[in-house]
């Protein structure tokens, strides 16, 4: 399994969207160099308020371009980086990956998938009605989160648009992704 990096984004300040960059550098155990969410412990404001000592399982946020294309077809113009992701991908079923899947991105970077992004009301502040597009209920009533996945950096390195992504699935029974 594999795909491609479409765009990379980062921001040193808290904001909903992140500007696209020519490249980013992933740092092992931290996240995206210079990004406000990089760190060993949680950096998202709501999580810091609860317990700032919790390990940061949300060092890197990835979204698939296929979602952005679907949203565009529903009347929501959402560009790469607009939902706060660091890496926009194409060709990888991010939401179908299990916990512990490993993404090799570009020549050196390695990210381990930790779970799903839990979309919040800020999405409706960005585009009214968008939250209902990225969070739905399945026929059985379970919540389906579609706003990308989160991961931790196992090995650092540069990541640029056009870089290849390869997926390595973990051994043993696979655990489906849940919010982190």
C-alpha positions in Angstrom: 0.0 0.0 0.0 1.2 3.5 -0.7 0.4 7.0 -1.7 1.8 10.5 -2.1 2.2 13.6 -0.1 0.1 16.4 -1.7 0.9 19.2 0.6 2.6 20.0 3.9 1.6 22.6 6.4 2.8 24.0 9.8 2.2 27.0 12.0 4.3 28.2 15.0 1.2 29.9 16.4 -2.2 28.5 17.5 -4.7 28.9 14.6 -7.3 26.7 13.1 -5.7 26.5 9.6 -2.0 26.0 8.8 -0.2 27.6 5.8 1.3 25.3 3.2 5.0 25.1 3.1 7.6 24.0 0.5 8.6 21.3 3.1 8.5 20.4 6.7 10.9 18.5 8.9 9.6 15.8 11.3 11.5 15.4 14.6 11.5 12.0 16.3 9.4 12.0 19.4 8.3 15.6 18.9 6.3 16.2 15.7 6.7 18.9 13.1 9.7 21.2 13.6 8.4 24.7 14.5 4.8 23.7 14.7 2.8 24.8 17.8 1.6 21.2 18.4 5.1 19.7 18.5 6.2 18.3 21.8 6.6 15.2 24.0 3.5 16.1 26.0 0.1 17.3 24.8 0.0 20.7 23.0 -3.6 21.0 22.0 -5.1 23.7 24.3 -8.1 21.6 25.5 -5.9 18.7 26.4 -3.3 20.9 28.1 -6.0 22.3 30.3 -7.0 18.8 31.4 -3.6 17.4 32.1 -0.4 18.9 30.5 1.7 15.8 31.4 -0.1 13.4 29.1 2.0 12.0 26.3 1.5 13.7 22.9 -0.1 11.1 20.6 -1.1 13.9 18.2 2.3 15.1 17.0 1.4 14.9 13.3 -2.1 15.3 11.7 -2.7 13.8 8.3 -5.8 14.2 6.1 -6.5 12.5 2.8 -7.1 14.7 -0.3 -10.0 12.4 -1.2 -11.9 13.9 1.7 -11.2 17.5 0.6 -12.5 16.5 -2.9 -15.6 15.0 -1.4 -16.2 18.1 0.7 -15.8 20.3 -2.4 -18.5 18.3 -4.1 -20.8 19.0 -1.2 -20.2 22.8 -1.5 -17.3 23.2 1.0 -14.1 24.7 -0.5 -11.4 23.3 1.8 -7.8 23.5 0.7 -4.9 21.5 2.0 -3.9 22.8 5.5 -7.2 24.5 6.1 -8.3 21.9 8.6 -5.1 22.2 10.5 -3.4 19.1 9.1 0.4 18.9 8.7 0.4 16.4 5.8 -2.2 16.1 3.1 -2.0 12.7 1.4 -3.4 11.0 -1.6 -3.9 7.3 -2.3 -3.7 6.0 1.3 -6.9 4.9 3.1 -5.9 6.7 6.2 -9.2 6.1 8.0 -8.9 2.4 7.3 -5.5 2.0 8.9 -5.2 0.2 12.3 -3.6 1.6 15.4 0.2 1.0 15.1 0.4 1.2 11.3 3.6 2.8 10.2 3.9 5.4 7.5 7.2 5.8 5.8 7.1 9.3 4.3 9.8 10.6 1.9 13.4 9.5 2.2 13.6 9.3 6.1 10.5 10.2 8.1 8.5 7.5 9.9 5.2 8.1 11.6 3.2 5.6 13.7 -0.5 6.0 13.6 -2.1 6.5 17.0 -5.8 7.3 16.2 -8.4 9.5 14.7 -8.7 13.3 15.0 -11.6 14.2 17.1 -13.2 17.1 15.2 -14.5 20.0 17.3 -16.9 22.9 16.9 -14.0 25.1 15.6 -14.7 23.3 12.2 -18.1 25.0 12.0 -16.4 28.3 12.9 -14.2 27.8 9.8 -17.1 26.8 7.5 -20.7 26.6 9.0 -22.1 23.1 8.6 -18.7 21.5 7.9 -18.7 19.5 11.2 -21.7 17.4 10.0 -19.7 16.5 7.0 -16.7 15.2 8.9 -18.5 13.6 11.8 -21.5 11.3 11.1 -23.4 8.4 12.6 -23.2 5.0 11.1 -26.4 2.9 10.6 -25.7 1.2 14.0 -25.5 4.6 15.7 -21.7 4.7 16.2 -19.9 7.9 15.6 -17.7 8.0 12.4 -14.9 10.6 12.5 -13.5 11.5 9.1 -11.3 14.5 9.7 -8.0 12.6 9.4 -5.6 10.7 11.6 -3.0 11.5 14.2 0.5 10.0 14.7 3.8 10.2 16.5 7.1 10.6 14.8 9.4 7.5 15.1 12.1 8.8 12.8 12.6 12.3 11.7 13.3 13.7 8.3 12.2 16.1 5.6 8.7 15.8 4.0 7.8 17.6 0.8 4.9 17.5 -1.7 5.4 14.6 -4.1 7.1 12.4 -1.6 6.1 8.8 -1.6 4.2 7.2 1.4 4.5 3.5 2.1 2.3 1.7 4.7 3.4 -1.1 7.0 0.7 -2.8 8.9 1.4 -4.1 12.4 1.5 -7.8 13.1 -1.2 -9.6 15.0 -4.9 -8.7 15.3 -5.5 -5.1 14.2 -7.2 -2.6 16.5 -9.4 -0.1 14.6 -8.7 3.6 15.0 -10.4 5.5 17.8 -10.2 9.2 18.7 -7.0 10.4 20.4 
